[in-house]
Amino acid sequence: MGAIERKSFRFVPEYSVISQNGAIHVYKKGDFVEEIKFSFHGKFPELDQIEDLIDEYCEQKGI
């Protein structure tokens, strides 16, 4: 699963199948901003789940 870009932000998802959790690292112009943590079920997180988290983050931050 690769990075997702929105305006000057880059969202890089990482996850652990064993722990069933993950994080989306948020970067702005290459600088780390914050981490969005999440959990999931199955072999990997669904792309829709990650996109929904990013959309929610962007809406809250006015991006």
Stockholm file with secondary structure:
# STOCKHOLM 1.0

chainA/1-63         MGAIERKSFRFVPEYSVISQNGAIHVYKKGDFVEEIKFSFHGKFPELDQIEDLIDEYCEQKGI
#=GR chainA/1-63 SS CCCEEETTEEEEEEEETTTTEEEEEEEETTEEEEEEEEECCSSSCCHHHHHHHHHHHHHHHTC
#=GC SS_cons        CCCEEETTEEEEEEEETTTTEEEEEEEETTEEEEEEEEECCSSSCCHHHHHHHHHHHHHHHTC
//
